[in-house]
Amino acid sequence: MNVAFLDLRRETAEVARDLRAAVNGVLAESCFVGGSAVAGFERELAAFCGAADAVGVGSGTDAIAIALRAVGVGEGDEVITAANTAVATVAGIALAGATPVLADVDPATLTLDPDSAATAIGPRTRALVPVHLYGRCAGMEALLELAREHGLKVVEDAAQAHGAELGGRRVGALGDAAAFSFYPTKNLGALGDAGAVVTSDPGVAERSRVLREYGWNADRVSVERAGQSRLDTLQAAVLLAKLPRLERWNERRRELAGRYTAALAGSAIEPPAAAPERGHVHHLYVVRAGGRDRLRERLRTLGVETLVHYPRPVHGHPAWAGLARPSALDESERASREILSLPLYPQLTDDEAGAVLEAVLAA
Ligand SMILES: *Cc1c(COP(=O)(O)O)cnc(C)c1O
């Protein structure tokens, strides 16, 4: 049996009726920027996260930039994030005018290591951007404590972790603000690009609304210099239609991840470390293996498609090679050589999951 890494046609088919109704609703209202879909999705997303407000923007990268500016980060400021992340994280930091500084990850969770982040703090540090990578809530207790000690803002990169929890609270409600992406393959995905800033600070929400649209205040007077990054109305309607299914989809991801992890116990393939109850929404199921590239090739010949997230740490990209990295980034570098993402998404069938495991154990 061939197993694709992800077949989004299945999710689209599952929600097709609701999507058509959502698009028809936008056509009926014919308010193509803003309108009830954007306001409705912002309200529902904030409620889902347990936060006071959400501000729809054009992408996850823009959400990081706008959230950082809204909490007061700008030109000349340094922002610490993990070296093992999507380049979008540092792109967003740079777009805010700030300078990204790289810290290492905890080898067990592959999220920002608080000790490494601490060594990266200098006189110009203004914020931390922990990434809830692969769907796992980062070590927020220690990071929030570190931020408090040093007077830093915390902007969560929650692009991969819609619905992940820490002690009964959801990501998006843990820091000063959070950035979400609704890139089509995320746990909650649009039919194109979309993002949001989530915050419980009314000042940060208001400033995010100003920053997403020409720096306009309520009277359409530009009170600061800003570009345009609105959440598209059609995308908002699509997201509003999909949001009620997100918890069920995350449950199915957890079920599949549990099955994979149980089957891999005692094998040469290291499953992801256990996470606290509901602390992981398994955007990606990332194992570690020596000889990763050979394993990947072997799985390909057995019909199982895999990907690597990510094959290079941020500083392995020429554009970002010059970023400051005050401490060694050994764990991020080692991870980039050993990690492998197996197919895992809500519509993956039990038979396909079985075929993945059979191939992995045979390989
Ligand atoms: C997807 C992603 C982003 C960026 O989202 P876009 O919507 O593609 O701009 C940022 N950070 C992480 C960790 C992501 O996975």
The ligand as an SDF file (V2000), in Angstrom:
LIG
                    3D

 15 15  0  0  0  0  0  0  0  0999 V2000
    3.6900   27.7460    9.0000 C   0  0  0  0  0  0  0  0  0  0  0  0
    4.5580   28.3790   10.0190 C   0  0  0  0  0  0  0  0  0  0  0  0
    4.7380   29.7740   10.1020 C   0  0  0  0  0  0  0  0  0  0  0  0
    4.3060   30.7500    9.0570 C   0  0  0  0  0  0  0  0  0  0  0  0
    3.1090   30.6970    8.5400 O   0  0  0  0  0  0  0  0  0  0  0  0
    2.7330   31.2660    7.0870 P   0  0  0  0  0  0  0  0  0  0  0  0
    1.2590   31.3470    7.2170 O   0  0  0  0  0  0  0  0  0  0  0  0
    3.2170   30.2620    6.0990 O   0  0  0  0  0  0  0  0  0  0  0  0
    3.3660   32.5870    6.9290 O   0  0  0  0  0  0  0  0  0  0  0  0
    5.4630   30.2830   11.1610 C   0  0  0  0  0  0  0  0  0  0  0  0
    6.0120   29.4880   12.0770 N   0  0  0  0  0  0  0  0  0  0  0  0
    5.9070   28.1490   12.0200 C   0  0  0  0  0  0  0  0  0  0  0  0
    6.5440   27.3240   13.0910 C   0  0  0  0  0  0  0  0  0  0  0  0
    5.1880   27.5470   10.9860 C   0  0  0  0  0  0  0  0  0  0  0  0
    5.1040   26.2170   10.9250 O   0  0  0  0  0  0  0  0  0  0  0  0
  1  2  1  0
  2  3  1  0
  2 14  2  0
  3  4  1  0
  3 10  2  0
  4  5  1  0
  5  6  1  0
  6  7  2  0
  6  8  1  0
  6  9  1  0
 10 11  1  0
 11 12  2  0
 12 13  1  0
 12 14  1  0
 14 15  1  0
M  END
$$$$
